[in-house]
Amino acid sequence: MGQLTPDQRHSLYTQEAARAGIHKAILAALYQVQTKPVLTDGETGLGIAPANQMTLEQVDTFSAQVQYAASTVRSLTNSLIADGWNSAELWHIDQGRYTDRLIEAIAAGYTAPISDPAAALLEACDQVALLQAYSDDLRTDAQATQLPVTFANFDAALLAFLKPLPHCYFSLPHQRGALLELVRLWHQLDSREAAIAALGVEHPAAIEEAELDTALRRFLPLLAPTYAGYPHQREALLRLTQLWQQLDSREAAIAALAQPLLPSLNFNSIDAALMAIVQRLPPTYEGKGDQRNALVETVRLWHQLESRSATLLALGINPDLFTTATPDQTAITHAAAQLDQSLLDFVRYLPVSYKGTDIQRDALLRLTQLWRSLATPEQALQSLLSDLRQMATARRDTPEAPPKPSPLLPSTRPDRWTPNTLQLYAPIIANGSFIWAEATSGGLQMPPNQAVVDAIVHLAQLIQQARDRLSRPFHVTSWYVIADGNAQIPGILSRRHLLGDALTFYCEGLTGAQLYWFLDPWWTGGLGYSAHAPCLCYVDGRGDRARWQV
């Protein structure tokens, strides 16, 4: 079996370090220095051997080595704390890392007590080499994520984030999950169930969400007075920060804490609930006065217009029709129908045009308030948070579940495609099989000029003939590319991809060679396939025949 890639190892280190509440870099360092035992999956281990009642098979894979190494480092740290080590002897506060003394203790080896079955035996290793490997991994992470130079104020920032937390808890699923992770790591447990039991509830297996929320709120005020700066406590608060803020990584949480960070509601969280309201609105719209007024006000706020009259004008309606002394009922009825259609068109386009700006979000929050006849924006926000909680647990076939997004009707097809008129889901040629999303990697590789657009259209015309002859779908892997990202596959990508004039594709069930033999007699441009990618076939739209087999 082949060895894991560095990224795969890094992922396992990160996962197990987060579970055990230890520093990820020590796992990477143990792998670099121990290089034993040799494992059945082709890897080398982190110096973990069976202890107590453990069998060799339990630690004979790389993932098991990382898991038990994390638990064993945690066990060792706990034993040192029990022996009287204080936080300063375990953690270098200014540098944000384990102390040299703790690294020395880890390098000396450790056998977990029988009372800790999750941990194992850690073999001794070279202390100098372990410290160097640990420092190297820290430096790599710091450079990749631009971590702060000093961590002197790190603990103060964590405690400042913790203080207002009870007032910012809205029982959202990700918030509850963050708090349970805090409890789990604070008590050095390995499961969510164990964390719930640690909160002192009578029936943890059958606990209701409201009871769990109460228990979590009781737990939070106990943290700051008992915080002693031990590594597992710091990791617990850091993990809380990461999950509460929905950040990408531990390092991202550290970077965020370098600036004043408060656990206020991230208003991006309510966007899903806002979009659900928007999508459910058209079928329930009946043209009633309060509904119409709510949507007109939403349009006004969305476009930052000065008045209702200006909004009606923007919607193509003459506002004077509704204020004249001698109203024309026929004209008013017609205008109302036209207004309703314009408002519904506006609503249907909202999911596509919504960019999450403060102005747009405030407009939709106001829509929620007016549509639901709520007295204040705060009540509207609470109703959206309630929607989010329901959406998180609703069965997919219930009204509370997130509604399925509806595609917009396609725009009018232009007479000639240009870089500014491309429609990703439109056929490149009329009634053709290939769309612009396929030619542009889903919009990531957009043509910079008309020459590339015309080359793509020309090739689409040619390849459509091949697709029609074969009567099978062509699955595009590369068409127009800005840079040659797969040069390691000879014969499959060429510089003509940079022109939009080349296509690499496959057909399900056929080899590249089969496609080549089918196209070879009559394809007038370039054609090739490669044994390095046996399913793929390459064509281009050059004027001369060119053939290759690599």
N, C-alpha and C positions, 0 to 999 in steps of 0.2 A: 504494500500500500504506500502511496505517496505521502510526503510530509505536508503539513499544513503551510499555508502562506503566512507571512508576518501579519497581515490584516486579520486572518482567521484567529491566530493566536491572540492578537490584541483584543479581539471581540470577546474571547473566552476570559482573558484576564479582567477585562472591564466588568463582565457579567458577574463573575465570582467575587471580585473585590466589592462590588455593590451589595451582593448578598451578605458577605461576611463583615462588611464595615471596616475593611482594611484599605491600605494604599495600593493601588493597582501596580505601581512601579516595582514593588518588591516581588511580585509574581514574575514579571518580565525579567528581573535581575536573577531570580532563582533559576529560571530556565537557562539563561545565558551561562551561569556559573556551574550549576550542578551537572548538566548533561548526562544524567543517569536517573533511573535505570533505562535500558533500551526497552521500548514498549511494543506490544503486539501490533499496534497500528502504524508502525514504521517511524514513530517519533521517539524523542528522548524526553525524560521526565524532569521534574523539578526537585528531585532528591527525596521524594516521598516513598516510604516503605510501610508495610503493615504494622500496626500496633494493637496490643490487647487482643481482642477476639476477631480482628479484621483478617480477611484472606488476601492473598496476592492478587487474585482476579479483580478485587474491588479497586485496585489502584493501578491496573495494567493498561490503561488508555490515557491519552493526553488530557482529555476533558476531566477524567477522574483525578489525575495528578493535580490539575489546576484547582479543582474543587476542594480536595483534601489539603492542598497547600494553603489555600485561603483560610480554611477552618483551623488549620494547625497554627498559622501565624496569629490568628485571633486567640486561640487557646493559650499560646505562649504569652501574648500581651496580657491576658487576664491573670496568668500566674504571676507575672512580674508586678502587676498592680496589687495582687494579694500579698506579695512579698514586701510591699511598701514603696514601690516606685511611684513617684509623682508624675504629673503630666509633663513637666519640663524635662524629665529624664527620658521620656518616650517620644516627644514631639518637639522639633525645633520651630518655635512659633514664627520667627522672622522669615525663615526660609521655606516654611510650609512643607516640611518633610519629616520623616523619622530621624531621630538623632543617631549619631555615629554609635552611641552606646547600645541602642536597640538593634542596629544592624549587626553589631558585634555579637549580641545575644542570639540573634537569628542564625548567624554564621556558625555559632558553637553547636547548633543542633538542638533537638528537643523531642521528647517523647511525651505524647499526650496522656493524661491520667485516664484510668478506666472509666471515670465518671463523665468523660467527654467523648462519646463514641463517634462524633462527627469529625474528630481530628485524628491524626495519625503520627507516625514517626518522621521527623525531618532530619535528614543526614547533615552532618557538619560539612562546611565548605570553607574556602579561602575568604577570610574577612575582607582583605584589601580588594580582591576581585569583586566581591559582592557589593561593596560600597561603590566601586567604580561603575559597575553595571547599573546599579540603582540610580546613581547620579546621571548617567548617560540617558536613561529612559526619562527621567524627570526633565532633562534639558530638551529632549526631543519633543515632549508634550508641550513644554513652555513655548518653544519656538513655533509649533504648529498652531497654537491657540492664543498666542500673545498674552500669556498670563502676566500678572503684575510682578514687578521686580521684588517687592517686599510684601510679606503677609502680616505685618505688624498689627494692622487694625482688623484682621480677618475675623477674629472671635467677636469683636465688638459689632461688626457688621452682621454676623449671624444672629446674635442676640437681639440686635435692633430689628432684624427681619421677623424674628419670632414674636416680639412683644405685641404688635397689633393684630396678630393672626386670629385670635378668637372673634374679633369684630369683622373680619374679612371672610369668614367661612360661610359660604352659601350652600353647602351640602352638594356641590357639584361633584360628579364622580371622580374627576382627576384630583380635586382637592381632598376628597376622602381617601383616595389611594395614597396621596402624598403623606397625609397624617398617619396612616397605618404603617407606611414604610418608616416614618420617624419612630413610631412606637417599637417596631420590629428591631431596628438597628440600635435604638437606645437600650433595649433589653437584650441585645445580641441573640436574637432568635432567627430561625431559618424559614418561617412560613407566615403567611397572613393569618392563618387560623391561630397560631401561637400568639401572634400580636394581639388579636382580639381577646384571647383568654387572659393575656397579661393586663388588660384594662380592668379586670375584676368583674366582668359581667357574669351573671349566673348561668346563662345558657348560650355560650358563644356560637354554637353551631346553628342556632335558630334565632339569632339576634335580628331585630328589626332595624332599619336604617335610622329611624329617629332615636332609638336607644343607643345605637352605636355613635351617633353624632353627639349625644349627651356625654357619653363616656370619653370621647375624644376631647370635647371642650373641658372636661374636668382634668384631663391629663396635661393639657398645655401649660397652665400656670405653674405646674410643678417642675418644669424643666430649668428655667433660668436659675432658681435658687440652688439647684443641685448640679449645675454645670461646673465641671472641674477641669475642663480642657483635655480630657482623655481622648485619644484618637477616635475611638468608636463613637463618642458623643459628638465630636466635630463632624465625622462622616454622616451621622444621623441628621444633623442640622443641614449639612450641605446637600444631602439627598432630598430632604424636604424642600429646600430652595429650588433645586433642579426640577422636581416633579410639579411643584406648585406653579412655577413660572413656565412650565412646559418647555424647558430648555433642552438642547440637543445632547448635552454631556455634562459630566462633573466639571470639566474645565470651563465650559460655558457659564456654569453657575458661579465659579470663582471669578471669572472676568466680570460678570454682572454685579457681583458684590463689591468690586473695586470702586463702584460708584454707589451713592445712596440708593438703596433698593427697598421698597416697601411692598408688602403683599396685597396691594389693591387689586380689585378685579381687573383682569385683562379683558378689555371690551371686545377683543377679537373672539372671545369665548361665546358671545351671544350671536355672532353672525349666523351660525347654523340655525338658530331659532328664528332670527329675522327672515332668513331665506325660506324657512318652512311657512311662515305667515304669508309671505309674498306669493309662494307657489299655491297655497290653499285659497287664496283670495278670489281669483277669477270665477271659479265655479259657484261661489257664494255671493257674488255681487248681484244685487237686484235693482240698482239704480235708485235706491232710497236717498233722501236728502242728506242724512247724516253720513252715509257711505260715500256719496259724491263729494261732500265737503271734506271728508277725511283724505280722500285721494288728491283733491285739488291742493289742499294744504301741504301734502307730501311733495307734490310736484313743485310747489313754490319754494319749500325749504331745500329740496334737492338741487334746484337750479339757482337758488339764492335770488329770487325775484322779490320785488319790493311790495307787491300787493296781490290780492286775489284777481283784480282786473288784469294786471300784467300777466298773471298766470293763465287766465282764460285766453288772452290774446295769443300767448305762446302755444296754446293748445288748438289754435285756429277757431276760436269762438269769440264773437262780438259780445263783450260784457254789457253793452247798452241794451241788448234785448231783454235783460232781466230787470232793468231799472226804469224803462220808459213808462210814461204815464198811461199810455194806451197800448198795452202789450198785445202782440200778435201771437195768439196761442199756437197757431200752426208753426210759425217760425220758432217759437220757444220749444215746442215739442221736437222739431227737427234738430235744433241746436243741442238739446239735452241728449238726444240719441247720438249725435256726433261727438258730444263731450264724453259720453260713456265709452264710446269706442276708443277715443283717444286715450282716456284714462286706463282702460284695459290694455291697450297696446303698450303704454308706459310700464304698467305692472309686469306684463309678460317679458319685457326686455330687461327688467331689473336684475335678475340673477346673472345675466351676462355683463351688464354695465357696472355692477357693484364692485368697487375697488377697496372698500373698507376704510374710506376716509372719514374723518370726524363729521364732516358735513353730511355725507351720505348716511352714516350710522344714526346721527341725530334725527334725520328726516324719517328714517324707518322706525326709530323709537317713538317718534311723535305719531306715526301711522298706527303703531301698536296701541298707543294710548287712546287715540280717537276711535279706532275700529272696535276696541273692546270696552269703550265707554268708561275708562279709568280716570280717576281724578287728577293724578300727578304722574310725572315721568318716573318717579321712584316706584310707583305701583306697576307701571308698564315694565320696568326692569325686572321686578320681582316675578311678574307673570312670565317673562321670557326665561328666567332662571328655572322656574317651575317646568316650563316646556322642555328645557334641556335635560332636566332630571328624568322626565317621562320618556324623552326620546332615547336616552341612554339604555333603558331597560325594556322598551316596548317591543312586542312581537312585530315582525315585519308586516303582518297583514292587519294591523290595528290602526285606527285613526291617529294615535299618538306617535306612530313611527315616522321617521323623516320621510317626507314625500319624495317620490322619484323625480329627478329633474326632467323637464321637458325641453327637447331641442327646439331652437328657433327655426322658423321657416327660412329656407335659403334666400340669400339676396339675389337680386337680378343679375344674371350673367352678363359681363361686359362683352362688347364686340371683340376686344383684344385684351388679353391678360397683360398687366404691367406689374412691376414690383409693388405698386401701391394698391392694386385691386385684387390681389390673390385672396381666394376663399379656400381655407384649408380642406373643407369637406366637399368641395365642388370637383366634378370630373375635369381633368386637364383639357380633354377634348370633349366636345358635346356627345353625350350618351356613351362616353368611354368608361373603361373599367378602372382607370388609375386616377387617384385624386391628389391634390396638391400636398396633403399631409404626408403621403408616401414619398413624394419627390423631395420634401424638405425636412425629413426626420421629425414630423409632427410640428413643424414650425420652428425648430431649433436652428435650421440651416436655411435661412431665407435668401433668395436671390438678391444680389446687390445692384443689379442693373438689368436692362432690357435684353442684353445679349444672352444672359443665363436663362431668363424666362423663355425666350424664343427657342433656345436649345432644348429645354425641357419639353416644350410643346412639340417640337419636331420629333424628339425621341418617343414621346407618348404616342404619336401617330404611327410610328414604325412598330413599336412594341405591341400596340393594340392588334396589329395584323397577326403577330406571332401568338398572342393570347387567343385570338379568335380561331386560328388554325388548330391550336392544341386543345381548345375547349376546356381548359383547366385554369384555376386562379393562379396568378403569379404573386408570390409573397416577396415584397421588396425588402432587401436588407440595406442597400446603399444606392442613392441616386445622386442628387447634388450634395457635395460635402465641401465645407470651407477649408478643412485640413484633412490630410491623409492620415486618419487615425488607425487604420488596419494594414499598414504597410508590411506587417509580418505575414500576411497571406499573399504570397506571390501569385500574380496572374489574375487576381480577383478584383483588386482596386487599381485604378490607373489615374494619371493626371487628368484624364478626360472627365472624371467625376467632378473635378474642380470647375469644369465648364458647364456642368449640368447635362452632358452629352453621353453619360455612361450609366449603366444600370447593372447591379448585382442582385440576383433573385434566386428563389428556389420554388419548385413545385412539389407539393406533398406527394410522397411515394415514388418520386423520380430522382435519379442521380444527376449531377451536373453533366456527366458524360452523356447520359441519355438525351438531355436537353440540347447539348452541343450537336449530337448526331442528327437530331430532328431539325435544328436550325441551319446547320452547315450548308446544305445544298442551295439555299435560296437567300439567306441573310446577307445583305450587301455591305454591312459595316464590319466592325470588329466583333470577334466572338472568341471566347476562351473558357477553360475550366481548369481546376487545380486539384491534384490529389491531396493537398493540404486541407482543402475544404470540399469534400466529395459531394456535398449536396448542392453547392452553389454553381451558378452559371453567370458569365459576364457577357454583356453585349454593349456596343456603343453605336452611335449614329454617324460615324465618319463616312465619307463618300467612297472609300476604297475597301476592298475585302482585306481583312487581317485575321489570322488564326493563330492560336497558341494552345498548347496543352502542357501544363507544368506539373 
